[in-house]
Amino acid sequence: MVEKFTNWVKWEDRNSLVGIKYPGIYCIAVSSKPLNTFDFIPELEYIGITNSKGGLRSRLRQFDATIKKIRTHHGGADRFLYAYQNYDDIKSNIYVAIRPFECNIKNPLPKDLRIMGEVAKCEYDCWAIYIEKNGKYPKFNDMSNAPKFSKIK
C-alpha cells in the first residue's frame, strides 16, 4: 500500500502531484525536517478521503481554505486549525502525500463505482496501518481528542 502513495511534497506544491484530479486518499504531515518518501510516520497528523467529482485537488483546496480561515468546509482541517491557528507560521512545515485511484467519477460505470469503493476501504486500511505503527489514530482523525477551531467561543 505504501508504494502507491506519492512522495511527501510541501503543501504549496500539492497541485503538482500526479493523479490529483482523481479521487483517493491524502495524508497531511507536519514536520520541521524535510520529508520525502511516504510512510505512516508519527508526523502524519491527518488521513483524509475523497470520492467527489473534483477529486483530490478540490478536497485539498477545501482543506487549504479552512486552515487559511477563508471558510470552514473541512472538518479535519477545522481540527488542524485549532492546533495551528497561524497559517504563516506553519505553512512551510506542512507536507502532503496522495494515493489517487484512477476512475471516471463524473459518469461512473460499474467498474468506476467499484474503484470508488476501494477508495473507502483504503482509508480504513490506512488508519489501521497507522495505528499498528504508532499506537493511536493520527492526531486530527481522533475526533474525541481534537477540538475544532470553529467551536471556540
BATI-542222 format. One record per atom (N, C-alpha, C): atom name; y, z, x; residue number from 0. Coordinates in Angstrom, 3 decimals, always signed. Layout:
N
{kolpa "CA"; {Y; Z; X}; NUM}
...
END
This chain:
153
{kolpa "N"; {-1.203; +0.000; +0.816}; 0}
{kolpa "CA"; {+0.000; +0.000; +0.000}; 0}
{kolpa "C"; {+1.261; +0.000; +0.855}; 0}
{kolpa "N"; {+1.300; +0.820; +1.894}; 1}
{kolpa "CA"; {+2.490; +0.941; +2.742}; 1}
{kolpa "C"; {+2.899; -0.416; +3.307}; 1}
{kolpa "N"; {+1.922; -1.221; +3.689}; 2}
{kolpa "CA"; {+2.225; -2.518; +4.311}; 2}
{kolpa "C"; {+2.901; -3.500; +3.354}; 2}
{kolpa "N"; {+2.884; -3.220; +2.073}; 3}
{kolpa "CA"; {+3.518; -4.123; +1.111}; 3}
{kolpa "C"; {+4.991; -3.792; +0.869}; 3}
{kolpa "N"; {+5.449; -2.674; +1.433}; 4}
{kolpa "CA"; {+6.865; -2.329; +1.348}; 4}
{kolpa "C"; {+7.624; -3.040; +2.461}; 4}
{kolpa "N"; {+8.885; -3.323; +2.219}; 5}
{kolpa "CA"; {+9.745; -3.839; +3.275}; 5}
{kolpa "C"; {+9.993; -2.721; +4.270}; 5}
{kolpa "N"; {+10.550; -3.046; +5.392}; 6}
{kolpa "CA"; {+11.043; -2.012; +6.307}; 6}
{kolpa "C"; {+12.218; -1.316; +5.640}; 6}
{kolpa "N"; {+12.546; -0.141; +6.148}; 7}
{kolpa "CA"; {+13.756; +0.539; +5.697}; 7}
{kolpa "C"; {+14.964; -0.281; +6.145}; 7}
{kolpa "N"; {+15.934; -0.422; +5.264}; 8}
{kolpa "CA"; {+17.210; -1.043; +5.631}; 8}
{kolpa "C"; {+18.335; -0.117; +5.183}; 8}
{kolpa "N"; {+19.457; -0.227; +5.853}; 9}
{kolpa "CA"; {+20.643; +0.537; +5.454}; 9}
{kolpa "C"; {+21.011; +0.167; +4.013}; 9}
{kolpa "N"; {+21.500; +1.137; +3.291}; 10}
{kolpa "CA"; {+21.879; +0.944; +1.888}; 10}
{kolpa "C"; {+22.795; -0.269; +1.721}; 10}
{kolpa "N"; {+23.757; -0.423; +2.592}; 11}
{kolpa "CA"; {+24.717; -1.528; +2.482}; 11}
{kolpa "C"; {+24.064; -2.896; +2.665}; 11}
{kolpa "N"; {+22.862; -2.947; +3.244}; 12}
{kolpa "CA"; {+22.155; -4.211; +3.478}; 12}
{kolpa "C"; {+21.072; -4.489; +2.446}; 12}
{kolpa "N"; {+21.019; -3.720; +1.377}; 13}
{kolpa "CA"; {+19.930; -3.819; +0.406}; 13}
{kolpa "C"; {+19.790; -5.196; -0.241}; 13}
{kolpa "N"; {+20.898; -5.887; -0.457}; 14}
{kolpa "CA"; {+20.816; -7.178; -1.139}; 14}
{kolpa "C"; {+20.183; -8.274; -0.284}; 14}
{kolpa "N"; {+19.960; -7.980; +0.996}; 15}
{kolpa "CA"; {+19.299; -8.955; +1.876}; 15}
{kolpa "C"; {+17.775; -8.832; +1.826}; 15}
{kolpa "N"; {+17.259; -7.841; +1.110}; 16}
{kolpa "CA"; {+15.809; -7.627; +1.060}; 16}
{kolpa "C"; {+15.099; -8.766; +0.328}; 16}
{kolpa "N"; {+14.026; -9.246; +0.923}; 17}
{kolpa "CA"; {+13.235; -10.321; +0.323}; 17}
{kolpa "C"; {+12.502; -9.775; -0.900}; 17}
{kolpa "N"; {+12.619; -10.485; -2.011}; 18}
{kolpa "CA"; {+11.938; -10.100; -3.236}; 18}
{kolpa "C"; {+12.757; -9.214; -4.152}; 18}
{kolpa "N"; {+14.026; -8.994; -3.822}; 19}
{kolpa "CA"; {+14.865; -8.075; -4.598}; 19}
{kolpa "C"; {+15.116; -8.568; -6.033}; 19}
{kolpa "N"; {+14.873; -9.843; -6.300}; 20}
{kolpa "CA"; {+15.093; -10.353; -7.660}; 20}
{kolpa "C"; {+13.927; -10.036; -8.602}; 20}
{kolpa "N"; {+12.826; -9.534; -8.052}; 21}
{kolpa "CA"; {+11.635; -9.235; -8.849}; 21}
{kolpa "C"; {+11.592; -7.762; -9.244}; 21}
{kolpa "N"; {+10.729; -7.432; -10.205}; 22}
{kolpa "CA"; {+10.510; -6.013; -10.498}; 22}
{kolpa "C"; {+9.770; -5.356; -9.343}; 22}
{kolpa "N"; {+9.734; -4.037; -9.352}; 23}
{kolpa "CA"; {+8.993; -3.358; -8.302}; 23}
{kolpa "C"; {+9.376; -1.909; -8.139}; 23}
{kolpa "N"; {+8.991; -1.398; -6.982}; 24}
{kolpa "CA"; {+9.218; -0.009; -6.609}; 24}
{kolpa "C"; {+10.275; +0.017; -5.508}; 24}
{kolpa "N"; {+11.130; +1.024; -5.560}; 25}
{kolpa "CA"; {+12.109; +1.196; -4.484}; 25}
{kolpa "C"; {+12.101; +2.648; -4.056}; 25}
{kolpa "N"; {+12.320; +2.846; -2.787}; 26}
{kolpa "CA"; {+12.343; +4.189; -2.206}; 26}
{kolpa "C"; {+13.674; +4.384; -1.505}; 26}
{kolpa "N"; {+14.276; +5.533; -1.744}; 27}
{kolpa "CA"; {+15.556; +5.887; -1.147}; 27}
{kolpa "C"; {+15.318; +7.042; -0.173}; 27}
{kolpa "N"; {+15.796; +6.879; +1.051}; 28}
{kolpa "CA"; {+15.688; +7.932; +2.058}; 28}
{kolpa "C"; {+17.080; +8.256; +2.580}; 28}
{kolpa "N"; {+17.225; +9.477; +3.066}; 29}
{kolpa "CA"; {+18.469; +9.895; +3.702}; 29}
{kolpa "C"; {+18.109; +10.426; +5.082}; 29}
{kolpa "N"; {+18.722; +9.810; +6.105}; 30}
{kolpa "CA"; {+18.422; +10.205; +7.480}; 30}
{kolpa "C"; {+19.609; +9.912; +8.382}; 30}
{kolpa "N"; {+19.917; +10.851; +9.251}; 31}
{kolpa "CA"; {+20.963; +10.613; +10.252}; 31}
{kolpa "C"; {+20.392; +9.837; +11.440}; 31}
{kolpa "N"; {+19.068; +9.763; +11.531}; 32}
{kolpa "CA"; {+18.408; +8.981; +12.579}; 32}
{kolpa "C"; {+18.006; +7.630; +11.996}; 32}
{kolpa "N"; {+18.039; +6.559; +12.792}; 33}
{kolpa "CA"; {+17.665; +5.233; +12.285}; 33}
{kolpa "C"; {+16.230; +5.205; +11.775}; 33}
{kolpa "N"; {+16.031; +4.540; +10.635}; 34}
{kolpa "CA"; {+14.699; +4.335; +10.074}; 34}
{kolpa "C"; {+14.368; +2.857; +10.158}; 34}
{kolpa "N"; {+13.106; +2.536; +10.364}; 35}
{kolpa "CA"; {+12.701; +1.134; +10.413}; 35}
{kolpa "C"; {+11.435; +0.907; +9.589}; 35}
{kolpa "N"; {+10.275; +1.168; +10.153}; 36}
{kolpa "CA"; {+9.012; +0.904; +9.477}; 36}
{kolpa "C"; {+8.823; +1.875; +8.316}; 36}
{kolpa "N"; {+8.528; +1.322; +7.140}; 37}
{kolpa "CA"; {+8.370; +2.151; +5.948}; 37}
{kolpa "C"; {+7.159; +3.061; +6.061}; 37}
{kolpa "N"; {+7.332; +4.269; +5.590}; 38}
{kolpa "CA"; {+6.233; +5.196; +5.367}; 38}
{kolpa "C"; {+6.749; +6.255; +4.390}; 38}
{kolpa "N"; {+5.833; +7.044; +3.869}; 39}
{kolpa "CA"; {+6.181; +8.095; +2.921}; 39}
{kolpa "C"; {+6.601; +9.350; +3.690}; 39}
{kolpa "N"; {+7.729; +9.252; +4.336}; 40}
{kolpa "CA"; {+8.265; +10.287; +5.226}; 40}
{kolpa "C"; {+8.992; +11.368; +4.425}; 40}
{kolpa "N"; {+9.158; +12.565; +4.992}; 41}
{kolpa "CA"; {+9.881; +13.625; +4.280}; 41}
{kolpa "C"; {+11.317; +13.233; +3.905}; 41}
{kolpa "N"; {+11.940; +12.350; +4.677}; 42}
{kolpa "CA"; {+13.317; +11.912; +4.388}; 42}
{kolpa "C"; {+13.405; +11.044; +3.133}; 42}
{kolpa "N"; {+12.270; +10.556; +2.651}; 43}
{kolpa "CA"; {+12.231; +9.792; +1.400}; 43}
{kolpa "C"; {+12.537; +10.778; +0.276}; 43}
{kolpa "N"; {+13.639; +10.557; -0.430}; 44}
{kolpa "CA"; {+14.094; +11.527; -1.421}; 44}
{kolpa "C"; {+13.976; +11.047; -2.865}; 44}
{kolpa "N"; {+13.649; +9.769; -3.052}; 45}
{kolpa "CA"; {+13.515; +9.263; -4.424}; 45}
{kolpa "C"; {+12.637; +8.022; -4.444}; 45}
{kolpa "N"; {+11.714; +7.980; -5.383}; 46}
{kolpa "CA"; {+10.883; +6.802; -5.643}; 46}
{kolpa "C"; {+11.218; +6.337; -7.043}; 46}
{kolpa "N"; {+11.634; +5.075; -7.162}; 47}
{kolpa "CA"; {+12.012; +4.525; -8.457}; 47}
{kolpa "C"; {+11.258; +3.257; -8.781}; 47}
{kolpa "N"; {+11.389; +2.831; -10.025}; 48}
{kolpa "CA"; {+10.671; +1.669; -10.540}; 48}
{kolpa "C"; {+11.608; +0.856; -11.417}; 48}
{kolpa "N"; {+11.344; -0.436; -11.471}; 49}
{kolpa "CA"; {+11.991; -1.262; -12.484}; 49}
{kolpa "C"; {+11.075; -2.404; -12.883}; 49}
{kolpa "N"; {+11.067; -2.669; -14.169}; 50}
{kolpa "CA"; {+10.415; -3.845; -14.737}; 50}
{kolpa "C"; {+11.452; -4.660; -15.516}; 50}
{kolpa "N"; {+12.719; -4.418; -15.247}; 51}
{kolpa "CA"; {+13.789; -5.064; -16.008}; 51}
{kolpa "C"; {+13.976; -6.521; -15.587}; 51}
{kolpa "N"; {+14.619; -7.274; -16.449}; 52}
{kolpa "CA"; {+14.877; -8.690; -16.171}; 52}
{kolpa "C"; {+15.771; -8.886; -14.952}; 52}
{kolpa "N"; {+16.590; -7.910; -14.650}; 53}
{kolpa "CA"; {+17.467; -8.001; -13.485}; 53}
{kolpa "C"; {+16.771; -7.673; -12.177}; 53}
{kolpa "N"; {+15.544; -7.210; -12.261}; 54}
{kolpa "CA"; {+14.771; -6.903; -11.067}; 54}
{kolpa "C"; {+15.321; -5.730; -10.276}; 54}
{kolpa "N"; {+14.840; -5.626; -9.051}; 55}
{kolpa "CA"; {+15.244; -4.533; -8.169}; 55}
{kolpa "C"; {+16.736; -4.573; -7.859}; 55}
{kolpa "N"; {+17.304; -5.767; -7.728}; 56}
{kolpa "CA"; {+18.732; -5.884; -7.424}; 56}
{kolpa "C"; {+19.569; -5.157; -8.474}; 56}
{kolpa "N"; {+19.257; -5.394; -9.745}; 57}
{kolpa "CA"; {+20.006; -4.783; -10.834}; 57}
{kolpa "C"; {+19.831; -3.260; -10.845}; 57}
{kolpa "N"; {+18.613; -2.791; -10.622}; 58}
{kolpa "CA"; {+18.367; -1.353; -10.646}; 58}
{kolpa "C"; {+19.067; -0.650; -9.484}; 58}
{kolpa "N"; {+19.052; -1.286; -8.321}; 59}
{kolpa "CA"; {+19.753; -0.703; -7.173}; 59}
{kolpa "C"; {+21.266; -0.743; -7.378}; 59}
{kolpa "N"; {+21.753; -1.737; -8.089}; 60}
{kolpa "CA"; {+23.172; -1.795; -8.423}; 60}
{kolpa "C"; {+23.538; -0.623; -9.345}; 60}
{kolpa "N"; {+22.657; -0.289; -10.285}; 61}
{kolpa "CA"; {+22.894; +0.856; -11.166}; 61}
{kolpa "C"; {+22.895; +2.165; -10.365}; 61}
{kolpa "N"; {+21.958; +2.268; -9.424}; 62}
{kolpa "CA"; {+21.904; +3.447; -8.560}; 62}
{kolpa "C"; {+23.220; +3.563; -7.791}; 62}
{kolpa "N"; {+23.670; +2.458; -7.230}; 63}
{kolpa "CA"; {+24.902; +2.433; -6.448}; 63}
{kolpa "C"; {+26.116; +2.827; -7.292}; 63}
{kolpa "N"; {+26.207; +2.275; -8.497}; 64}
{kolpa "CA"; {+27.347; +2.598; -9.370}; 64}
{kolpa "C"; {+27.371; +4.086; -9.703}; 64}
{kolpa "N"; {+26.202; +4.676; -9.868}; 65}
{kolpa "CA"; {+26.138; +6.103; -10.184}; 65}
{kolpa "C"; {+26.558; +6.954; -8.992}; 65}
{kolpa "N"; {+26.038; +6.656; -7.796}; 66}
{kolpa "CA"; {+26.388; +7.500; -6.644}; 66}
{kolpa "C"; {+27.831; +7.287; -6.188}; 66}
{kolpa "N"; {+28.441; +6.178; -6.624}; 67}
{kolpa "CA"; {+29.864; +5.969; -6.351}; 67}
{kolpa "C"; {+30.744; +6.535; -7.470}; 67}
{kolpa "N"; {+30.126; +7.149; -8.471}; 68}
{kolpa "CA"; {+30.807; +7.760; -9.618}; 68}
{kolpa "C"; {+31.563; +6.728; -10.463}; 68}
{kolpa "N"; {+31.061; +5.497; -10.491}; 69}
{kolpa "CA"; {+31.671; +4.458; -11.324}; 69}
{kolpa "C"; {+31.220; +4.632; -12.768}; 69}
{kolpa "N"; {+29.912; +4.753; -12.970}; 70}
{kolpa "CA"; {+29.342; +5.040; -14.281}; 70}
{kolpa "C"; {+27.934; +5.582; -14.073}; 70}
{kolpa "N"; {+27.503; +6.410; -14.990}; 71}
{kolpa "CA"; {+26.197; +7.042; -14.868}; 71}
{kolpa "C"; {+25.185; +6.268; -15.703}; 71}
{kolpa "N"; {+24.425; +5.395; -15.038}; 72}
{kolpa "CA"; {+23.383; +4.612; -15.705}; 72}
{kolpa "C"; {+22.032; +4.828; -15.053}; 72}
{kolpa "N"; {+21.923; +5.832; -14.215}; 73}
{kolpa "CA"; {+20.678; +6.016; -13.472}; 73}
{kolpa "C"; {+20.418; +7.508; -13.288}; 73}
{kolpa "N"; {+19.346; +8.004; -13.915}; 74}
{kolpa "CA"; {+19.035; +9.425; -13.873}; 74}
{kolpa "C"; {+18.748; +9.951; -12.474}; 74}
{kolpa "N"; {+17.945; +9.216; -11.705}; 75}
{kolpa "CA"; {+17.634; +9.643; -10.340}; 75}
{kolpa "C"; {+18.875; +9.675; -9.470}; 75}
{kolpa "N"; {+19.730; +8.694; -9.634}; 76}
{kolpa "CA"; {+20.974; +8.648; -8.859}; 76}
{kolpa "C"; {+21.913; +9.771; -9.278}; 76}
{kolpa "N"; {+21.849; +10.172; -10.537}; 77}
{kolpa "CA"; {+22.657; +11.290; -11.026}; 77}
{kolpa "C"; {+22.219; +12.581; -10.322}; 77}
{kolpa "N"; {+20.917; +12.754; -10.105}; 78}
{kolpa "CA"; {+20.420; +13.916; -9.364}; 78}
{kolpa "C"; {+20.803; +13.803; -7.884}; 78}
{kolpa "N"; {+20.708; +12.595; -7.326}; 79}
{kolpa "CA"; {+21.121; +12.331; -5.947}; 79}
{kolpa "C"; {+22.593; +12.706; -5.766}; 79}
{kolpa "N"; {+23.418; +12.295; -6.716}; 80}
{kolpa "CA"; {+24.855; +12.553; -6.670}; 80}
{kolpa "C"; {+25.169; +14.052; -6.711}; 80}
{kolpa "N"; {+24.351; +14.825; -7.402}; 81}
{kolpa "CA"; {+24.565; +16.271; -7.437}; 81}
{kolpa "C"; {+24.501; +16.843; -6.018}; 81}
{kolpa "N"; {+23.568; +16.337; -5.212}; 82}
{kolpa "CA"; {+23.390; +16.829; -3.842}; 82}
{kolpa "C"; {+24.352; +16.181; -2.856}; 82}
{kolpa "N"; {+24.700; +14.932; -3.108}; 83}
{kolpa "CA"; {+25.552; +14.169; -2.180}; 83}
{kolpa "C"; {+26.759; +13.647; -2.947}; 83}
{kolpa "N"; {+27.752; +14.500; -3.140}; 84}
{kolpa "CA"; {+28.866; +14.152; -4.008}; 84}
{kolpa "C"; {+29.930; +13.281; -3.344}; 84}
{kolpa "N"; {+29.905; +13.178; -2.029}; 85}
{kolpa "CA"; {+30.896; +12.348; -1.344}; 85}
{kolpa "C"; {+30.211; +11.102; -0.770}; 85}
{kolpa "N"; {+30.366; +9.996; -1.468}; 86}
{kolpa "CA"; {+29.718; +8.743; -1.076}; 86}
{kolpa "C"; {+30.084; +8.335; +0.349}; 86}
{kolpa "N"; {+31.339; +8.443; +0.713}; 87}
{kolpa "CA"; {+31.768; +8.012; +2.048}; 87}
{kolpa "C"; {+31.097; +8.824; +3.155}; 87}
{kolpa "N"; {+30.796; +10.092; +2.875}; 88}
{kolpa "CA"; {+30.137; +10.935; +3.875}; 88}
{kolpa "C"; {+28.658; +10.597; +4.046}; 88}
{kolpa "N"; {+28.013; +10.098; +2.996}; 89}
{kolpa "CA"; {+26.557; +9.912; +3.025}; 89}
{kolpa "C"; {+26.120; +8.455; +3.178}; 89}
{kolpa "N"; {+26.974; +7.509; +2.817}; 90}
{kolpa "CA"; {+26.546; +6.107; +2.718}; 90}
{kolpa "C"; {+25.886; +5.554; +3.976}; 90}
{kolpa "N"; {+26.332; +5.946; +5.149}; 91}
{kolpa "CA"; {+25.740; +5.398; +6.382}; 91}
{kolpa "C"; {+24.366; +6.005; +6.690}; 91}
{kolpa "N"; {+23.976; +7.041; +5.951}; 92}
{kolpa "CA"; {+22.671; +7.676; +6.151}; 92}
{kolpa "C"; {+21.653; +7.317; +5.070}; 92}
{kolpa "N"; {+22.037; +6.466; +4.120}; 93}
{kolpa "CA"; {+21.128; +6.088; +3.039}; 93}
{kolpa "C"; {+20.359; +4.830; +3.449}; 93}
{kolpa "N"; {+19.044; +4.890; +3.235}; 94}
{kolpa "CA"; {+18.150; +3.765; +3.508}; 94}
{kolpa "C"; {+17.368; +3.441; +2.251}; 94}
{kolpa "N"; {+16.933; +2.183; +2.149}; 95}
{kolpa "CA"; {+16.118; +1.763; +1.019}; 95}
{kolpa "C"; {+15.015; +0.836; +1.518}; 95}
{kolpa "N"; {+13.865; +0.948; +0.880}; 96}
{kolpa "CA"; {+12.742; +0.031; +1.098}; 96}
{kolpa "C"; {+12.217; -0.339; -0.276}; 96}
{kolpa "N"; {+11.744; -1.568; -0.426}; 97}
{kolpa "CA"; {+11.246; -2.012; -1.731}; 97}
{kolpa "C"; {+9.835; -2.577; -1.613}; 97}
{kolpa "N"; {+9.149; -2.524; -2.739}; 98}
{kolpa "CA"; {+7.841; -3.164; -2.893}; 98}
{kolpa "C"; {+7.965; -4.065; -4.121}; 98}
{kolpa "N"; {+8.373; -5.352; -3.902}; 99}
{kolpa "CA"; {+8.539; -6.252; -5.049}; 99}
{kolpa "C"; {+7.199; -6.788; -5.550}; 99}
{kolpa "N"; {+7.162; -7.136; -6.820}; 100}
{kolpa "CA"; {+5.997; -7.754; -7.456}; 100}
{kolpa "C"; {+6.465; -9.081; -8.050}; 100}
{kolpa "N"; {+6.029; -10.172; -7.464}; 101}
{kolpa "CA"; {+6.478; -11.483; -7.916}; 101}
{kolpa "C"; {+5.846; -11.828; -9.259}; 101}
{kolpa "N"; {+6.694; -12.022; -10.256}; 102}
{kolpa "CA"; {+6.241; -12.436; -11.582}; 102}
{kolpa "C"; {+7.444; -12.921; -12.378}; 102}
{kolpa "N"; {+7.155; -13.519; -13.522}; 103}
{kolpa "CA"; {+8.202; -14.024; -14.400}; 103}
{kolpa "C"; {+8.506; -12.954; -15.440}; 103}
{kolpa "N"; {+9.651; -12.293; -15.292}; 104}
{kolpa "CA"; {+9.988; -11.230; -16.238}; 104}
{kolpa "C"; {+10.886; -11.715; -17.376}; 104}
{kolpa "N"; {+11.404; -12.924; -17.228}; 105}
{kolpa "CA"; {+12.271; -13.460; -18.277}; 105}
{kolpa "C"; {+11.452; -14.056; -19.429}; 105}
{kolpa "N"; {+10.362; -14.748; -19.105}; 106}
{kolpa "CA"; {+9.459; -15.331; -20.095}; 106}
{kolpa "C"; {+8.017; -15.033; -19.684}; 106}
{kolpa "N"; {+7.607; -13.779; -19.781}; 107}
{kolpa "CA"; {+6.310; -13.390; -19.224}; 107}
{kolpa "C"; {+5.105; -13.949; -19.985}; 107}
{kolpa "N"; {+4.169; -14.426; -19.211}; 108}
{kolpa "CA"; {+2.859; -14.814; -19.719}; 108}
{kolpa "C"; {+1.936; -13.608; -19.541}; 108}
{kolpa "N"; {+0.734; -13.648; -20.100}; 109}
{kolpa "CA"; {-0.174; -12.510; -19.936}; 109}
{kolpa "C"; {-0.365; -12.088; -18.477}; 109}
{kolpa "N"; {-0.446; -13.038; -17.550}; 110}
{kolpa "CA"; {-0.620; -12.668; -16.133}; 110}
{kolpa "C"; {+0.596; -11.892; -15.620}; 110}
{kolpa "N"; {+1.792; -12.256; -16.084}; 111}
{kolpa "CA"; {+3.006; -11.553; -15.679}; 111}
{kolpa "C"; {+3.030; -10.132; -16.253}; 111}
{kolpa "N"; {+2.569; -9.993; -17.502}; 112}
{kolpa "CA"; {+2.514; -8.670; -18.119}; 112}
{kolpa "C"; {+1.548; -7.762; -17.356}; 112}
{kolpa "N"; {+0.453; -8.339; -16.889}; 113}
{kolpa "CA"; {-0.499; -7.547; -16.099}; 113}
{kolpa "C"; {+0.127; -7.102; -14.774}; 113}
{kolpa "N"; {+0.900; -7.980; -14.174}; 114}
{kolpa "CA"; {+1.589; -7.622; -12.924}; 114}
{kolpa "C"; {+2.585; -6.502; -13.194}; 114}
{kolpa "N"; {+3.300; -6.576; -14.308}; 115}
{kolpa "CA"; {+4.263; -5.523; -14.649}; 115}
{kolpa "C"; {+3.545; -4.184; -14.861}; 115}
{kolpa "N"; {+2.313; -4.234; -15.357}; 116}
{kolpa "CA"; {+1.500; -3.024; -15.462}; 116}
{kolpa "C"; {+1.141; -2.480; -14.088}; 116}
{kolpa "N"; {+0.906; -3.378; -13.133}; 117}
{kolpa "CA"; {+0.625; -2.958; -11.753}; 117}
{kolpa "C"; {+1.833; -2.237; -11.151}; 117}
{kolpa "N"; {+3.033; -2.677; -11.518}; 118}
{kolpa "CA"; {+4.251; -2.026; -11.035}; 118}
{kolpa "C"; {+4.257; -0.562; -11.484}; 118}
{kolpa "N"; {+3.962; -0.342; -12.767}; 119}
{kolpa "CA"; {+3.948; +1.025; -13.296}; 119}
{kolpa "C"; {+2.895; +1.873; -12.581}; 119}
{kolpa "N"; {+1.720; +1.325; -12.369}; 120}
{kolpa "CA"; {+0.665; +2.056; -11.663}; 120}
{kolpa "C"; {+1.085; +2.358; -10.230}; 120}
{kolpa "N"; {+1.752; +1.403; -9.601}; 121}
{kolpa "CA"; {+2.176; +1.574; -8.218}; 121}
{kolpa "C"; {+3.116; +2.766; -8.071}; 121}
{kolpa "N"; {+3.997; +2.986; -9.044}; 122}
{kolpa "CA"; {+4.903; +4.129; -8.953}; 122}
{kolpa "C"; {+4.110; +5.437; -8.892}; 122}
{kolpa "N"; {+3.106; +5.572; -9.750}; 123}
{kolpa "CA"; {+2.283; +6.778; -9.743}; 123}
{kolpa "C"; {+1.503; +6.899; -8.434}; 123}
{kolpa "N"; {+0.998; +5.786; -7.933}; 124}
{kolpa "CA"; {+0.300; +5.798; -6.642}; 124}
{kolpa "C"; {+1.242; +6.255; -5.526}; 124}
{kolpa "N"; {+2.475; +5.776; -5.557}; 125}
{kolpa "CA"; {+3.452; +6.167; -4.530}; 125}
{kolpa "C"; {+3.728; +7.667; -4.594}; 125}
{kolpa "N"; {+3.904; +8.196; -5.804}; 126}
{kolpa "CA"; {+4.116; +9.640; -5.932}; 126}
{kolpa "C"; {+2.922; +10.402; -5.371}; 126}
{kolpa "N"; {+1.716; +9.935; -5.704}; 127}
{kolpa "CA"; {+0.505; +10.611; -5.233}; 127}
{kolpa "C"; {+0.428; +10.599; -3.705}; 127}
{kolpa "N"; {+0.698; +9.465; -3.098}; 128}
{kolpa "CA"; {+0.663; +9.368; -1.634}; 128}
{kolpa "C"; {+1.719; +10.288; -1.018}; 128}
{kolpa "N"; {+2.913; +10.265; -1.586}; 129}
{kolpa "CA"; {+3.985; +11.125; -1.068}; 129}
{kolpa "C"; {+3.568; +12.596; -1.148}; 129}
{kolpa "N"; {+3.037; +13.009; -2.287}; 130}
{kolpa "CA"; {+2.625; +14.408; -2.468}; 130}
{kolpa "C"; {+1.500; +14.763; -1.494}; 130}
{kolpa "N"; {+0.542; +13.855; -1.303}; 131}
{kolpa "CA"; {-0.540; +14.108; -0.340}; 131}
{kolpa "C"; {+0.011; +14.320; +1.069}; 131}
{kolpa "N"; {+1.023; +13.558; +1.430}; 132}
{kolpa "CA"; {+1.582; +13.651; +2.784}; 132}
{kolpa "C"; {+2.580; +14.790; +2.957}; 132}
{kolpa "N"; {+3.302; +15.128; +1.886}; 133}
{kolpa "CA"; {+4.423; +16.069; +2.010}; 133}
{kolpa "C"; {+4.291; +17.332; +1.162}; 133}
{kolpa "N"; {+3.272; +17.411; +0.328}; 134}
{kolpa "CA"; {+3.007; +18.627; -0.433}; 134}
{kolpa "C"; {+3.856; +18.853; -1.661}; 134}
{kolpa "N"; {+4.700; +17.895; -2.008}; 135}
{kolpa "CA"; {+5.571; +18.033; -3.176}; 135}
{kolpa "C"; {+6.103; +16.649; -3.552}; 135}
{kolpa "N"; {+6.749; +16.573; -4.712}; 136}
{kolpa "CA"; {+7.409; +15.335; -5.130}; 136}
{kolpa "C"; {+8.615; +15.063; -4.234}; 136}
{kolpa "N"; {+9.053; +13.806; -4.147}; 137}
{kolpa "CA"; {+10.333; +13.555; -3.485}; 137}
{kolpa "C"; {+11.429; +14.372; -4.184}; 137}
{kolpa "N"; {+12.402; +14.779; -3.414}; 138}
{kolpa "CA"; {+13.471; +15.690; -3.865}; 138}
{kolpa "C"; {+14.047; +15.351; -5.240}; 138}
{kolpa "N"; {+14.390; +14.098; -5.473}; 139}
{kolpa "CA"; {+15.071; +13.737; -6.718}; 139}
{kolpa "C"; {+14.136; +13.205; -7.793}; 139}
{kolpa "N"; {+12.829; +13.196; -7.525}; 140}
{kolpa "CA"; {+11.842; +12.939; -8.571}; 140}
{kolpa "C"; {+11.377; +14.254; -9.196}; 140}
{kolpa "N"; {+11.691; +15.358; -8.574}; 141}
{kolpa "CA"; {+11.336; +16.680; -9.071}; 141}
{kolpa "C"; {+12.425; +17.139; -10.034}; 141}
{kolpa "N"; {+12.318; +16.676; -11.275}; 142}
{kolpa "CA"; {+13.392; +16.893; -12.239}; 142}
{kolpa "C"; {+13.654; +18.363; -12.542}; 142}
{kolpa "N"; {+12.652; +19.217; -12.396}; 143}
{kolpa "CA"; {+12.860; +20.636; -12.707}; 143}
{kolpa "C"; {+13.661; +21.351; -11.617}; 143}
{kolpa "N"; {+13.756; +20.750; -10.427}; 144}
{kolpa "CA"; {+14.484; +21.390; -9.322}; 144}
{kolpa "C"; {+15.670; +20.563; -8.804}; 144}
{kolpa "N"; {+15.980; +19.481; -9.501}; 145}
{kolpa "CA"; {+17.072; +18.615; -9.055}; 145}
{kolpa "C"; {+18.042; +18.390; -10.219}; 145}
{kolpa "N"; {+19.085; +19.209; -10.305}; 146}
{kolpa "CA"; {+20.044; +19.055; -11.405}; 146}
{kolpa "C"; {+20.849; +17.767; -11.305}; 146}
{kolpa "N"; {+21.417; +17.381; -12.438}; 147}
{kolpa "CA"; {+22.231; +16.164; -12.497}; 147}
{kolpa "C"; {+23.712; +16.496; -12.323}; 147}
{kolpa "N"; {+24.405; +15.632; -11.608}; 148}
{kolpa "CA"; {+25.844; +15.756; -11.415}; 148}
{kolpa "C"; {+26.576; +15.707; -12.757}; 148}
{kolpa "N"; {+26.129; +14.830; -13.647}; 149}
{kolpa "CA"; {+26.811; +14.652; -14.936}; 149}
{kolpa "C"; {+26.731; +15.895; -15.819}; 149}
{kolpa "N"; {+25.868; +16.845; -15.481}; 150}
{kolpa "CA"; {+25.735; +18.068; -16.287}; 150}
{kolpa "C"; {+26.599; +19.201; -15.757}; 150}
{kolpa "N"; {+27.322; +18.973; -14.660}; 151}
{kolpa "CA"; {+28.211; +20.008; -14.128}; 151}
{kolpa "C"; {+29.358; +20.203; -15.129}; 151}
{kolpa "N"; {+29.589; +21.436; -15.488}; 152}
{kolpa "CA"; {+30.660; +21.730; -16.462}; 152}
{kolpa "C"; {+31.936; +22.083; -15.749}; 152}
END
